[in-house]
């Protein structure tokens, strides 16, 4: 962010006529993002016209965004910051055009022993992403392998660039997926396809992932993040309270029987009638105007 500010100031002095000020320059060259936090392995900023979208970019390019412990701690910290930010209604998680995340950090993991990983419940802290009440959209370009695929599946929606590849290659390393690959993949694409992927280590293209239900939409590589932010902006425009309730109801479908799930849904639906946003939404519809949600 500091380098962007420096470039802006140099550009203002050397190129722009005196009548232009820096505020106008920000609009001219598009520096309309707000950096959040100071992280080693990620970049976090607020995006969107109303700065209501949290964007987290995995930023460990030399290792293809391999998910080392430091990166996962940075990710949790950024998620916590956006979770408590009242302006942010949705979060987008992405990597580089070459790799969303090529997997866990094998070098960091290779010397660990059973007593250490079992006793310390290794990788359990990765689940912090699934505890986020705000919706998280994974914008996947390039490789999403092993832990990278598992990280994407922890998100609520997955968008993919048309060159993306998904896979669980842990079998080639003498181990198995350890952060949801054998469980979430089954629920997303079915037992047979999931079994084939984890037993062979074969990859799935973005187009195959969309056809199988793992991915919602596929976009050209250079449009992916912008499209994810657009969707996040749309979500952020609704009641954040109701969005959280809706997310909880959908996720509960994975844990309950159909009848139990329907009962839970009905209770959450009834609960919306205790909110001001439900009343505002219905009145706005009847009065043919845009609702003014207050997240209450």
Backbone bond lengths (Angstrom), bond angles and torsions (degrees), N, CA, C in turn:
res aa  C-N    CA-C-N  psi(-1)  N-CA   C-N-CA  omega(-1)  CA-C   N-CA-C  phi
1 X - - - 1.452 - - 1.520 111.04 -
2 X 1.358 117.18 -36.72 1.450 121.29 178.78 1.522 111.31 -62.97
3 X 1.351 116.75 -39.83 1.456 120.86 179.49 1.521 111.06 -65.54
4 X 1.352 117.37 -34.94 1.451 121.06 177.36 1.524 110.22 -65.27
5 X 1.339 117.35 -41.70 1.460 121.34 179.35 1.521 110.58 -64.17
6 X 1.349 117.23 -42.79 1.461 121.72 178.65 1.526 110.39 -60.53
7 X 1.329 116.39 -47.09 1.462 120.50 -179.90 1.514 111.30 -61.43
8 X 1.317 116.32 -38.44 1.458 120.72 178.96 1.523 110.85 -62.14
9 X 1.343 115.96 -45.47 1.461 120.12 -178.01 1.528 111.95 -65.69
10 X 1.346 116.67 -41.53 1.457 120.72 177.58 1.522 110.53 -62.44
11 X 1.347 114.94 -44.97 1.466 120.14 179.51 1.534 110.56 -59.96
12 X 1.326 116.20 -39.89 1.459 120.64 -178.61 1.522 111.47 -64.32
13 X 1.328 116.99 -40.07 1.457 121.20 -177.25 1.522 112.87 -75.16
14 X 1.321 116.82 -38.60 1.454 120.92 -172.46 1.519 114.61 -91.51
15 X 1.301 117.15 -29.84 1.456 120.31 -170.10 1.525 113.38 -110.69
16 X 1.311 116.96 -49.21 1.458 119.54 -170.64 1.520 112.92 -77.21
17 X 1.315 117.41 144.30 1.458 120.70 171.99 1.525 110.36 -62.35
18 X 1.311 116.55 159.06 1.462 121.26 -175.37 1.522 112.68 -61.26
19 X 1.328 116.57 -26.40 1.467 119.00 -176.01 1.516 112.84 -68.61
20 X 1.350 116.57 -16.78 1.467 119.22 179.09 1.521 109.12 -84.26
21 X 1.322 117.09 136.82 1.455 119.74 173.93 1.519 109.45 -107.37
22 X 1.332 115.99 173.19 1.459 119.65 -174.74 1.522 112.19 -68.22
23 X 1.312 116.82 -30.55 1.467 118.47 178.66 1.526 110.52 -64.14
24 X 1.334 115.44 -42.15 1.455 119.01 177.11 1.513 110.52 -66.74
25 X 1.337 116.22 -38.35 1.459 119.88 179.33 1.520 111.37 -60.24
26 X 1.314 116.09 -40.21 1.461 119.36 177.78 1.520 110.79 -55.32
27 X 1.327 116.63 -39.48 1.461 120.33 179.62 1.520 110.85 -73.73
28 X 1.352 116.27 -37.14 1.460 120.36 -177.81 1.513 111.73 -64.12
29 X 1.341 118.05 -45.64 1.458 120.69 -175.16 1.522 112.70 -100.25
30 X 1.340 117.26 3.88 1.461 120.18 169.10 1.511 115.83 80.15
31 X 1.329 119.08 25.44 1.465 120.28 178.54 1.525 108.03 -85.68
32 X 1.313 114.87 71.21 1.460 119.07 -173.49 1.524 110.37 -116.65
33 X 1.314 115.85 40.00 1.454 120.37 176.86 1.520 108.64 -117.80
34 X 1.317 116.00 160.27 1.451 121.73 -178.39 1.524 108.70 -124.25
35 X 1.323 116.03 112.60 1.462 120.15 -177.93 1.523 110.02 -71.08
36 X 1.336 115.56 141.08 1.456 121.37 -178.88 1.524 108.85 -123.81
37 X 1.326 117.61 124.57 1.460 121.25 173.17 1.518 113.90 74.65
38 X 1.304 114.87 174.22 1.461 122.65 179.69 1.525 107.09 -130.38
39 X 1.334 116.29 100.48 1.450 121.56 -172.66 1.526 111.37 -118.90
40 X 1.322 116.01 155.01 1.453 121.14 -179.67 1.525 112.24 -87.84
41 X 1.334 116.73 -36.66 1.463 120.11 -170.89 1.527 115.00 -116.37
42 X 1.312 117.62 0.80 1.460 120.55 178.20 1.525 109.57 -138.74
43 X 1.331 115.28 164.69 1.462 122.29 170.25 1.522 106.81 -121.42
44 X 1.316 116.70 126.88 1.458 120.87 -178.84 1.521 109.23 -123.78
45 X 1.323 115.70 131.44 1.461 120.04 179.58 1.517 109.84 -152.93
46 X 1.326 115.41 163.21 1.455 121.48 177.15 1.521 108.89 -98.57
47 X 1.312 115.42 132.17 1.466 121.30 -175.38 1.525 109.53 -123.34
48 X 1.329 114.54 173.60 1.451 120.77 178.39 1.518 112.00 95.92
49 X 1.305 114.70 158.34 1.459 120.72 -178.26 1.519 111.92 -58.99
50 X 1.329 117.10 -34.86 1.461 121.46 -179.42 1.531 112.15 -102.96
51 X 1.317 116.58 11.31 1.474 122.12 -177.76 1.524 111.06 51.35
52 X 1.337 115.15 43.53 1.464 120.25 -177.11 1.527 113.16 -110.63
53 X 1.332 116.05 13.02 1.464 121.54 177.64 1.525 109.06 -120.81
54 X 1.302 116.53 129.46 1.461 121.03 174.76 1.522 109.13 -92.48
55 X 1.319 117.03 123.85 1.464 121.85 178.76 1.521 109.21 -111.69
56 X 1.329 116.10 123.43 1.462 121.96 176.72 1.518 108.28 -116.85
57 X 1.325 115.89 122.22 1.462 121.21 179.26 1.523 109.43 -113.49
58 X 1.326 116.74 119.85 1.463 120.86 174.38 1.523 107.56 -65.45
59 X 1.333 116.69 131.48 1.459 119.79 -169.19 1.532 111.50 -136.30
60 X 1.327 114.07 67.72 1.456 121.30 175.18 1.530 107.10 -131.76
61 X 1.325 117.11 65.24 1.473 121.58 -166.37 1.521 114.72 -62.65
62 X 1.325 118.71 -36.57 1.465 119.85 -177.48 1.525 112.08 -65.15
63 X 1.314 116.15 -26.13 1.469 120.97 179.65 1.524 111.27 -105.45
64 X 1.350 116.87 17.69 1.472 121.51 -178.58 1.524 111.39 52.81
65 X 1.334 114.59 38.54 1.469 122.29 178.87 1.529 113.28 59.40
66 X 1.328 116.29 33.92 1.469 119.82 174.52 1.526 108.73 -55.90
67 X 1.322 115.80 138.18 1.459 121.87 -169.46 1.519 111.84 -85.95
68 X 1.318 115.92 78.64 1.462 121.02 177.18 1.526 109.34 -75.91
69 X 1.312 116.34 169.03 1.460 121.00 -177.63 1.528 111.41 -61.69
70 X 1.336 116.33 -39.20 1.454 119.77 179.73 1.515 112.65 -63.64
71 X 1.330 116.72 -39.36 1.457 120.36 178.41 1.520 110.72 -64.71
72 X 1.331 116.32 -42.93 1.464 118.91 -178.57 1.527 111.87 -67.06
73 X 1.335 116.99 -31.71 1.466 120.22 175.83 1.522 110.52 -69.76
74 X 1.341 116.45 -40.88 1.462 120.47 175.20 1.523 110.87 -60.51
75 X 1.334 116.12 -42.74 1.459 121.09 -179.53 1.520 110.99 -61.37
76 X 1.325 116.66 -45.47 1.468 120.46 178.97 1.527 110.97 -61.20
77 X 1.321 116.14 -42.14 1.464 120.15 -179.70 1.524 111.47 -62.37
78 X 1.338 116.36 -43.60 1.468 120.28 179.61 1.526 111.08 -66.88
79 X 1.326 116.79 -40.68 1.463 120.41 177.42 1.522 111.04 -61.19
80 X 1.327 116.54 -42.76 1.466 120.57 178.37 1.525 111.18 -61.96
81 X 1.343 115.90 -39.62 1.470 119.78 -179.98 1.522 111.18 -65.30
82 X 1.320 117.08 -43.77 1.464 120.37 179.15 1.532 111.36 -71.03
83 X 1.312 116.36 -32.53 1.462 120.46 179.55 1.525 111.00 -62.45
84 X 1.332 117.26 -35.36 1.464 121.28 -178.09 1.528 112.65 -93.20
85 X 1.320 117.54 -4.13 1.458 121.74 178.97 1.530 108.97 -81.45
86 X 1.315 117.17 113.83 1.465 121.23 -174.90 1.520 113.19 -67.88
87 X 1.341 117.26 -19.49 1.466 120.00 -179.80 1.525 112.70 -81.52
88 X 1.321 116.74 -25.45 1.462 121.40 -175.65 1.525 110.51 -86.26
89 X 1.338 115.38 127.11 1.464 119.65 179.82 1.505 114.23 -109.99
90 X 1.334 117.06 -14.43 1.458 120.94 -177.81 1.529 108.37 -156.43
91 X 1.326 116.29 152.99 1.458 122.20 -175.96 1.521 109.39 -123.81
92 X 1.334 116.38 139.15 1.464 122.35 174.50 1.525 108.16 -112.76
93 X 1.324 116.60 129.61 1.461 122.98 178.69 1.519 108.76 -113.77
94 X 1.330 117.16 124.70 1.453 120.29 -178.25 1.522 110.28 -143.34
95 X 1.334 115.33 177.28 1.464 121.33 176.93 1.513 108.78 -128.83
96 X 1.318 117.21 -134.70 1.459 121.73 175.97 1.524 109.10 -102.14
97 X 1.311 116.93 175.95 1.463 119.58 176.83 1.523 111.16 -68.94
98 X 1.319 117.17 -23.92 1.464 121.12 -179.50 1.519 112.50 -85.96
99 X 1.327 116.56 -34.47 1.465 119.21 -176.99 1.521 111.56 -153.28
100 X 1.313 115.65 125.50 1.468 120.47 166.55 1.517 106.87 -66.56
101 X 1.309 116.12 -59.17 1.462 123.24 170.76 1.521 106.72 -166.04
102 X 1.339 116.16 123.43 1.463 120.54 -174.60 1.523 112.97 -80.96
103 X 1.328 117.34 2.11 1.456 120.38 177.19 1.509 111.93 135.60
104 X 1.318 115.54 -173.67 1.460 120.77 174.67 1.526 109.16 -71.34
105 X 1.320 116.22 166.32 1.463 121.08 179.09 1.537 108.31 -81.83
106 X 1.332 116.44 98.89 1.468 120.98 -174.90 1.526 111.47 -65.84
107 X 1.321 116.99 -36.07 1.462 120.08 178.17 1.518 110.72 -61.53
108 X 1.306 116.76 -41.92 1.464 121.95 179.09 1.523 111.22 -68.44
109 X 1.320 116.83 -31.21 1.462 122.40 -174.52 1.531 114.04 -89.28
110 X 1.312 117.41 -23.61 1.468 121.73 -165.75 1.530 114.66 -63.19
111 X 1.309 118.53 -29.23 1.463 120.96 -175.87 1.528 113.53 -94.71
112 X 1.302 117.82 1.14 1.464 120.42 -179.33 1.524 110.81 -74.20
113 X 1.320 116.46 150.40 1.463 122.57 179.41 1.517 110.67 -116.13
114 X 1.341 115.49 166.62 1.463 120.89 -175.21 1.520 112.28 -55.36
115 X 1.324 117.45 -47.85 1.463 120.07 -176.33 1.525 111.41 -59.29
116 X 1.338 116.15 -34.94 1.461 120.78 -178.75 1.521 111.09 -72.84
117 X 1.334 117.27 -47.30 1.466 119.07 -175.87 1.526 111.45 -73.96
118 X 1.329 117.02 -35.48 1.458 119.99 179.67 1.518 110.86 -74.43
119 X 1.317 115.76 -47.17 1.462 120.15 -179.45 1.517 112.93 -65.29
120 X 1.329 116.80 -33.77 1.463 120.33 -179.34 1.511 114.09 -95.09
121 X 1.344 116.35 3.98 1.471 121.40 -179.21 1.527 110.36 51.64
122 X 1.305 115.40 54.79 1.462 123.91 -175.04 1.531 112.13 -53.97
123 X 1.300 116.67 134.83 1.464 127.66 179.88 1.530 114.21 77.97
124 X 1.333 117.69 -0.39 1.465 118.63 -178.78 1.520 111.98 -63.56
125 X 1.335 117.24 -29.48 1.466 119.68 -178.41 1.530 112.02 -71.35
126 X 1.337 117.69 -14.28 1.460 119.55 176.09 1.525 111.39 -61.88
127 X 1.321 117.17 -26.03 1.463 121.16 -175.34 1.521 113.37 -69.06
128 X 1.335 118.02 -4.55 1.462 120.30 -179.71 1.531 110.88 -56.99
129 X 1.314 117.29 -30.71 1.459 121.25 179.05 1.521 111.19 -62.08
130 X 1.315 117.26 -36.64 1.470 121.01 -177.57 1.528 111.74 -75.17
131 X 1.319 117.69 -13.09 1.467 121.02 -179.39 1.520 112.62 -91.25
132 X 1.317 117.04 -3.61 1.462 121.64 -179.47 1.535 109.68 -69.56
133 X 1.320 118.16 125.90 1.462 121.52 -179.08 1.522 112.04 -74.92
134 X 1.324 116.68 -26.95 1.459 119.98 -179.95 1.522 109.80 -82.93
135 X 1.308 118.60 145.13 1.467 120.89 179.96 1.528 111.27 -61.80
136 X 1.323 115.24 142.90 1.461 121.69 177.92 1.526 108.22 -123.52
137 X 1.332 116.03 125.92 1.462 122.06 177.85 1.518 108.85 -105.43
138 X 1.333 117.25 123.95 1.460 121.32 174.08 1.522 108.38 -87.13
139 X 1.332 116.34 125.06 1.465 121.95 175.23 1.524 106.68 -108.44
140 X 1.329 116.33 100.24 1.464 122.18 -167.52 1.526 111.58 -102.53
141 X 1.300 115.91 112.97 1.462 122.75 169.10 1.523 108.74 -111.15
142 X 1.310 117.19 148.31 1.460 120.81 174.76 1.519 112.47 66.75
143 X 1.332 115.29 -141.67 1.461 121.28 -173.45 1.535 112.29 -78.38
144 X 1.324 115.50 130.12 1.461 122.84 167.75 1.522 105.60 -129.56
145 X 1.317 115.16 82.09 1.468 121.22 -171.48 1.522 110.68 -116.91
146 X 1.331 115.92 146.89 1.454 120.15 177.65 1.513 111.20 56.55
147 X 1.336 114.97 -121.71 1.456 119.83 178.78 1.515 113.05 -59.99
148 X 1.329 117.41 -28.20 1.456 120.34 177.04 1.512 112.54 -66.15
149 X 1.308 116.71 -40.71 1.463 121.29 175.97 1.525 109.93 -67.12
150 X 1.324 115.88 -40.90 1.466 120.36 178.53 1.521 111.23 -63.80
151 X 1.338 116.92 -40.17 1.463 121.03 178.35 1.520 110.69 -62.72
152 X 1.322 116.63 -43.18 1.472 120.47 177.78 1.525 110.91 -61.06
153 X 1.329 117.01 -40.58 1.463 120.58 -178.35 1.518 112.77 -70.73
154 X 1.336 117.83 -17.94 1.463 120.52 174.62 1.521 111.72 -73.71
155 X 1.334 116.41 -18.40 1.465 121.17 -179.89 1.528 110.20 -77.38
156 X 1.309 116.15 166.31 1.459 121.13 -175.43 1.527 112.83 -84.84
157 X 1.312 116.48 -31.58 1.462 122.64 178.77 1.524 107.21 -136.55
158 X 1.339 117.15 140.91 1.461 120.30 175.48 1.523 109.10 -119.84
159 X 1.328 115.98 120.87 1.462 123.01 168.04 1.525 107.14 -106.11
160 X 1.320 117.06 145.93 1.470 120.34 -177.71 1.516 111.26 -129.39
161 X 1.325 115.76 145.34 1.445 121.08 167.68 1.515 109.09 -74.61
162 X 1.324 117.35 155.28 1.464 119.15 -172.66 1.529 114.15 -70.26
163 X 1.325 117.81 -5.39 1.463 121.10 176.16 1.532 112.37 -107.60
164 X 1.314 117.35 6.71 1.467 121.15 -176.43 1.527 111.64 -67.07
165 X 1.325 115.45 150.93 1.460 122.60 175.88 1.527 109.51 -133.07
166 X 1.326 115.93 133.06 1.460 122.40 179.63 1.526 109.13 -114.66
167 X 1.324 116.45 143.30 1.452 118.61 178.75 1.512 113.05 -172.03
168 X 1.327 115.25 159.91 1.475 123.14 175.21 1.525 107.59 -124.83
169 X 1.339 117.67 83.27 1.466 121.17 -173.85 1.525 114.79 -89.23
170 X 1.334 117.73 17.73 1.463 120.20 -175.87 1.529 113.12 -58.45
171 X 1.335 116.76 -28.03 1.460 120.18 -179.29 1.527 111.19 -60.12
172 X 1.326 117.18 -29.79 1.466 120.85 179.94 1.527 111.78 -73.88
173 X 1.339 116.79 -12.15 1.465 122.06 179.39 1.525 111.37 -104.56
174 X 1.322 116.15 4.97 1.459 119.17 179.34 1.509 114.07 80.47
175 X 1.314 117.59 20.07 1.461 120.54 179.10 1.528 109.07 -139.49
176 X 1.316 117.55 -170.47 1.462 121.83 179.45 1.524 108.61 -127.80
177 X 1.326 118.54 165.92 1.465 119.78 174.70 1.526 110.36 -57.96
178 X 1.335 115.98 141.35 1.464 119.40 -176.35 1.509 114.79 -126.13
179 X 1.332 117.23 6.79 1.469 120.12 -179.13 1.527 110.86 -131.30
180 X 1.324 115.86 34.87 1.466 119.97 174.37 1.512 115.60 110.47
181 X 1.335 118.18 -2.31 1.458 120.46 -175.78 1.516 114.90 -61.70
182 X 1.322 118.06 -34.91 1.470 119.87 179.74 1.526 111.97 -84.40
183 X 1.320 117.24 -14.52 1.463 120.87 -175.63 1.527 112.22 -103.87
184 X 1.322 117.59 -56.63 1.466 120.19 -178.40 1.524 111.94 -67.90
185 X 1.334 116.61 -34.02 1.463 119.08 179.95 1.521 110.84 -64.59
186 X 1.333 117.06 -40.51 1.472 121.22 176.77 1.522 111.27 -59.16
187 X 1.325 115.69 -44.99 1.460 119.76 -177.97 1.533 111.28 -68.21
188 X 1.343 116.43 -29.43 1.466 120.36 -176.78 1.521 112.57 -81.49
189 X 1.348 117.51 -41.87 1.467 119.30 -171.14 1.522 113.66 -124.90
190 X 1.329 117.82 0.43 1.460 120.62 179.17 1.519 112.86 94.61
191 X 1.325 115.60 158.28 1.469 121.32 -173.52 1.519 112.92 -63.04
192 X 1.316 118.33 -48.20 1.464 120.92 -172.30 1.524 112.06 -61.79
193 X 1.342 116.72 -48.55 1.465 120.41 -179.25 1.518 110.81 -67.48
194 X 1.334 116.86 -40.50 1.461 120.54 179.18 1.529 110.34 -64.96
195 X 1.318 116.70 -42.88 1.462 120.53 179.31 1.519 110.66 -61.23
196 X 1.308 117.13 -42.98 1.456 121.07 178.19 1.528 111.41 -59.76
197 X 1.318 116.55 -43.42 1.466 119.88 -178.06 1.528 112.44 -67.25
198 X 1.329 117.74 -44.07 1.474 118.87 -176.58 1.531 111.97 -76.93
199 X 1.341 117.93 -24.88 1.468 119.83 179.72 1.523 113.00 -85.82
200 X 1.328 117.02 -23.36 1.467 119.78 -178.66 1.521 113.16 -108.29
201 X 1.329 117.08 -21.71 1.458 120.46 -174.35 1.513 112.98 76.92
202 X 1.351 117.16 7.82 1.461 120.57 -179.20 1.530 111.00 -66.51
203 X 1.324 115.22 150.76 1.461 121.20 -178.63 1.525 111.95 -97.78
204 X 1.308 114.86 161.06 1.458 122.40 178.61 1.529 108.50 -120.27
205 X 1.321 117.24 132.60 1.456 120.70 178.14 1.529 110.35 -74.43
206 X 1.314 115.67 166.80 1.460 120.33 177.76 1.527 110.79 -59.45
207 X 1.327 116.00 -40.60 1.463 120.02 -178.78 1.532 111.18 -66.57
208 X 1.332 115.92 -40.35 1.467 119.90 176.81 1.527 110.67 -66.63
209 X 1.318 116.22 -38.45 1.461 120.74 179.81 1.524 110.94 -64.67
210 X 1.317 116.77 -38.09 1.456 119.70 177.15 1.530 111.03 -68.11
211 X 1.320 116.46 -43.26 1.466 120.36 179.92 1.527 111.76 -63.34
212 X 1.323 116.60 -31.08 1.468 120.47 -177.51 1.526 112.80 -86.82
213 X 1.335 117.66 -9.10 1.457 120.69 178.82 1.515 114.50 95.98
214 X 1.335 117.80 -0.39 1.461 120.43 178.77 1.528 110.61 -71.57
215 X 1.324 116.47 -35.36 1.460 123.70 -176.17 1.522 109.81 -116.81
216 X 1.334 116.35 140.25 1.466 120.38 179.66 1.516 112.54 -78.79
217 X 1.348 116.40 -49.60 1.460 121.02 -176.08 1.525 110.03 -142.53
218 X 1.328 115.62 154.28 1.465 122.35 176.96 1.527 108.61 -121.39
219 X 1.339 116.11 134.43 1.456 122.08 -178.49 1.523 109.99 -130.55
220 X 1.337 117.75 160.28 1.460 119.23 170.34 1.527 110.09 -56.85
221 X 1.322 115.99 148.19 1.460 121.50 -173.89 1.519 112.49 -51.14
222 X 1.331 117.34 -46.44 1.462 120.47 -173.79 1.527 113.56 -78.60
223 X 1.330 117.45 -3.89 1.465 120.71 178.64 1.526 112.51 -107.72
224 X 1.316 116.61 -10.71 1.460 121.56 -169.90 1.523 113.37 -56.97
225 X 1.321 117.78 -55.33 1.467 120.50 -174.72 1.525 110.70 -64.40
226 X 1.320 117.19 -41.38 1.462 120.40 178.43 1.529 111.18 -60.16
227 X 1.328 116.52 -40.91 1.464 119.86 179.13 1.528 111.14 -67.35
228 X 1.323 116.44 -38.13 1.465 119.77 177.46 1.527 110.84 -65.07
229 X 1.314 116.59 -40.48 1.467 120.73 178.15 1.531 110.50 -64.98
230 X 1.331 117.24 -38.89 1.468 120.56 177.44 1.528 110.81 -59.09
231 X 1.333 115.96 -46.36 1.466 119.64 178.55 1.521 110.64 -63.45
232 X 1.337 116.13 -41.15 1.465 120.71 179.50 1.524 110.90 -63.61
233 X 1.340 117.24 -37.69 1.466 120.67 176.69 1.526 110.79 -63.49
234 X 1.322 115.90 -41.36 1.468 119.67 179.39 1.528 110.55 -62.12
235 X 1.336 115.69 -45.75 1.471 120.37 178.75 1.524 110.42 -61.90
236 X 1.330 116.35 -41.97 1.465 121.20 -177.36 1.525 112.54 -65.93
237 X 1.326 117.18 -18.07 1.456 120.71 179.68 1.515 113.82 -78.01
238 X 1.326 116.98 -11.85 1.460 120.85 177.90 1.531 110.27 -91.84
239 X 1.307 116.55 176.70 1.460 121.49 178.56 1.530 110.18 -63.47
240 X 1.318 117.25 121.92 1.465 120.79 -179.56 1.527 110.74 -65.60
241 X 1.317 115.61 -31.26 1.463 120.08 177.21 1.522 110.74 -65.34
242 X 1.318 116.61 -47.22 1.457 120.87 -179.38 1.520 111.27 -69.18
243 X 1.329 117.36 -36.48 1.464 121.25 176.98 1.527 110.05 -59.07
244 X 1.326 117.09 -44.70 1.471 120.84 179.78 1.524 110.97 -63.19
245 X 1.317 116.96 -39.61 1.459 120.97 178.94 1.523 111.07 -66.85
246 X 1.323 116.08 -40.38 1.466 121.00 179.30 1.524 110.69 -65.31
247 X 1.320 116.87 -43.87 1.463 120.89 178.25 1.525 110.95 -60.34
248 X 1.324 116.51 -42.95 1.465 120.41 179.58 1.530 110.98 -62.42
249 X 1.328 116.67 -40.55 1.462 120.31 -178.74 1.527 111.08 -65.65
250 X 1.344 117.36 -43.76 1.469 120.23 179.95 1.526 110.55 -65.10
251 X 1.330 117.47 -45.47 1.462 120.23 -179.31 1.524 112.32 -64.01
252 X 1.322 116.64 -31.23 1.463 120.30 179.51 1.524 111.70 -65.68
253 X 1.330 117.01 -24.23 1.465 120.71 179.10 1.523 111.80 -58.95
254 X 1.351 116.94 -26.48 1.461 120.69 179.47 1.526 112.60 -76.22
255 X 1.319 116.62 -17.83 1.465 120.07 -172.09 1.520 114.04 -104.74
256 X 1.335 117.38 -19.38 1.456 121.25 -171.35 1.522 112.15 -117.95
257 X 1.325 115.63 162.72 1.463 120.14 170.24 1.524 108.48 -69.03
258 X 1.330 117.02 168.36 1.454 120.28 -178.90 1.523 111.27 -59.27
259 X 1.332 117.46 -47.04 1.467 119.84 -178.11 1.525 111.71 -65.29
260 X 1.324 116.82 -40.56 1.466 119.77 177.05 1.526 110.83 -65.39
261 X 1.331 115.86 -39.05 1.457 120.22 178.87 1.520 112.20 -65.38
262 X 1.337 116.77 -42.11 1.462 120.76 178.05 1.525 111.28 -63.04
263 X 1.329 115.80 -38.52 1.466 120.35 177.40 1.529 110.09 -64.15
264 X 1.336 116.86 -43.91 1.464 120.92 179.70 1.531 110.45 -63.70
265 X 1.329 115.98 -44.36 1.461 120.28 179.04 1.530 110.89 -57.93
266 X 1.325 116.70 -44.45 1.466 120.60 -178.49 1.522 110.92 -61.67
267 X 1.321 116.56 -39.29 1.466 120.03 179.83 1.520 111.27 -67.07
268 X 1.322 117.14 -40.12 1.461 120.73 177.14 1.529 110.44 -66.94
269 X 1.325 116.21 -41.54 1.469 121.02 176.18 1.523 110.36 -58.10
270 X 1.333 116.28 -47.23 1.470 120.11 178.38 1.521 110.56 -60.86
271 X 1.331 116.66 -36.94 1.468 120.72 -177.97 1.524 112.40 -64.36
272 X 1.337 117.20 -29.04 1.470 118.75 179.00 1.524 111.62 -63.67
273 X 1.330 117.27 -21.20 1.465 120.54 179.76 1.529 111.97 -74.91
274 X 1.313 116.72 -5.21 1.462 121.00 174.24 1.524 111.63 -94.89
275 X 1.338 117.10 1.80 1.460 120.84 -176.73 1.528 111.72 -103.95
276 X 1.317 115.55 150.49 1.460 121.43 175.87 1.534 110.54 -70.56
277 X 1.328 116.20 -30.94 1.463 119.55 -178.06 1.523 112.17 -67.68
278 X 1.326 117.72 -34.33 1.467 119.64 176.53 1.525 109.77 -64.54
279 X 1.332 116.22 -43.47 1.465 120.58 178.89 1.526 110.64 -63.83
280 X 1.335 116.93 -44.13 1.457 121.38 179.71 1.517 111.44 -63.69
281 X 1.322 117.20 -42.84 1.454 121.22 -179.00 1.510 112.59 -61.36
282 X 1.321 116.73 -44.74 1.461 120.28 -179.69 1.524 112.39 -70.62
283 X 1.342 116.92 -38.15 1.465 119.99 177.95 1.529 110.99 -65.88
284 X 1.329 115.90 -39.80 1.466 120.15 178.41 1.521 110.70 -62.65
285 X 1.322 116.43 -39.41 1.465 120.25 177.87 1.529 110.59 -62.70
286 X 1.323 116.38 -45.83 1.463 120.63 -178.24 1.528 111.79 -67.53
287 X 1.342 115.89 -32.58 1.469 120.87 -178.59 1.523 112.51 -91.06
288 X 1.347 115.67 2.37 1.471 121.43 177.45 1.537 112.43 56.53
289 X 1.333 115.15 51.61 1.459 121.76 177.50 1.520 109.51 -140.08
290 X 1.316 116.22 168.58 1.458 120.81 177.27 1.530 109.96 -76.50
291 X 1.334 118.29 136.78 1.479 120.09 -179.95 1.523 111.36 -73.31
292 X 1.297 115.50 151.70 1.460 122.62 175.70 1.532 108.08 -114.85
293 X 1.323 116.04 85.92 1.455 120.06 -177.28 1.518 111.31 -74.73
294 X 1.320 116.05 142.16 1.471 122.01 -179.25 1.515 112.54 -117.02
295 X 1.339 116.86 6.62 1.470 121.88 -179.69 1.518 111.70 58.72
296 X 1.318 114.70 42.64 1.467 120.09 -179.51 1.523 110.15 -143.66
